[in-house]
């Protein structure tokens, strides 16, 4: 029996298999509000047969957006737009849907990737002043962020709580807090970005303090029967930066505060990073964290083949695998993986006749609109 297609419990949420659709920015929102692009995008992914869909990095405030086209959950209009999308998606699939909440910090106010991704200066029409733990720009030549003072720290806390309450009203099944990829909470964690001299900087305990405060606030504001977890960069891939040993300490404390899972990525804090790319290049980080934590660990990063994913689960390197670019390229990856591994996958009956000869029992019914 396939391990990849066995069930998995994240808090009180049961997944039908261990394939997770990672959050992937679409840069297609209108002042933070989801559009018809999101309806199409999320709709097709929700019929993929994966165990869980995580909506892209969603900003908790306007200045927390990576780009002016980023999805947000900071206004009534944002909430209403995402509600429209989710209601349509749920008519076709009962796949659990979570959301990743985050704040871009000093990496905010950027162009979309297909326009180069560079910083938009605060005095340009579509730009704004960024904030961060310290006034250290992400890249040489960029306009420096403002260091968050006590008022700014309180504002960001309140923004995370408000977005969490909106996510709860939308009926989302879980929240992933973005502490990875060089964005605000990762900036607090990494000594490469955090040069503070108060209780939020310096020692590992101090650098972890603010991200853990956010986790506790989100956990307290979200319904107790729905899980909250974190996504981390296990390594900055830069000497003197955040590393897996510090990540293990963070994950232990996050688990104690109620984090129901750990999603393990890496990098993003500095252009000086030197990443050793290769198939499953981040799985070793997940394995090390899984050895020390008691909650499910999700591996991500160049996991492309069904047999590769199966081995990761079978070897207990991780409890689930997350797909990002791979499932954009092949939105039916879970179907193909089930066929290759002799498993079954949930799919709408309208598509059952697509099963190839020899795997007619590939599909099982996907419940519609039952939440």
Protein Blocks (a to p, Z undefined) as FASTA:
>chain_A
ZZklpccdehjbccfbfcdcddddehlagehiacfklmmmmmmmmmnopabdcdddddfb
fklpfblkbccdfbfklmmmmmmmmmmmmmmoccdcddddddekjmgoiacfknoopacd
fkbmkbccdddfbdcdfbghiacdddddfklmmmmmmmmmmmmmmmmmnopabdcddfee
hiaklmmmpmklmccfbfkghjfklmmmmmmmmmmmmmmmpcfkbccdddddfbgoighi
acfklmmmmmmmmmmnopabdcddeehiamkbccdddehklmmmmmmmmmmpcbdcddee
jiabfklmmmmmmnomafbdcdfklmmmmmmlmmmmmmmnopacdddfklmmmpcghilm
mpccddehiZZ
